[in-house]
Each structure stands twice: as C-alpha cells, then as structure tokens.
Amino acid sequence: MQIKLIAIGKTDHPAIQKLIEEYSTRLGFYIRFEMEVIPDLKNTKSLSEQIQNEKEGDLILKKIQSADELILLDERGKSFSSIEFSEFLQKKMNSGLKQLVLVIGGPYGFSDTVYSRANGKISLSKMTFSHQMIRPFLIEQLYRAFTILRNEPYHHE
C-alpha cells in the first residue's frame, strides 16, 4: 500500500516544513509515502466560501484515482487513539488496498462532491488546528502507527 497526503496551500513556515520533511523521511522507511500540495487559489476575496470549496474540490478530485480510498481530515470525523489508528492502517493494508489518500482541505473544509467521494473522515482532535500545523501532526501519527505495528520503542503506553 502507498499513502498519499494531499493538502491545500503551501507551508510557508520553515520550522513546520522541517518537521514535515523529518517525519516524511522517517515514515518512508515503513511505507511508500508522498505528499502533494495543491497551490492556494488566486483572487479568493471575490469568491464565496462555497465557490472556493467547489474550486478546491475539483482540484482535489483530479488528484484521486477511482481505486483510491479517500479519507478526509475533518473535525466531524472519527477519532482514534494512536493504537487504534495503527490498527485502522493495518486493516487497510490487509485489505489489499493499493493507495490510501488522506486530504487536508482548505480553510472552509470540503465541497459536497469531495464529501460524497470520500470513504471516511478522521479527526485528529476536537480542537481546531491551522492547515499548516495539522500536516506534521498527521505525518507524525502515521509514523507512530507504523512503529506501533512493528513493536518499536517509539510509542509508550
């Protein structure tokens, strides 16, 4: 299985980018991982939230193949402990899934078309995080999940 993370907008803070790179490298020892950034839309001040969501949604859906399992990072999604998340990933791998796509949306979430295409939603917290901060948090949790699956000493219970 491969994991692909799609995110809207570039990371402009060097410290956040460094964390993304660090945990992406670590994760790469366990599974094929790629992160794809969809550039921010231009001239959004004249666009309603709905139109912006629809435009971002179209860009997201162009990056997804029909066989991909699409999971959205969404505040209304299912919450997992780190161990439960590792079990979730193990089930996906055991199912023969070729690519799991995780998506971090733009500032207003996702369009209805993206929600209807999604196979599920995950929430990392009930708190709200910036779209830039959630990236290293998610990648670190992916890394943590694989260390749990391998019984490595990174995670402590």
Helices and strands as residue ranges (DSSP letters): E 2-8, H 14-27, E 32-38, G 44-46, H 49-61, E 69-79, H 82-94, E 99-104, H 112-117, E 120-123, H 134-149
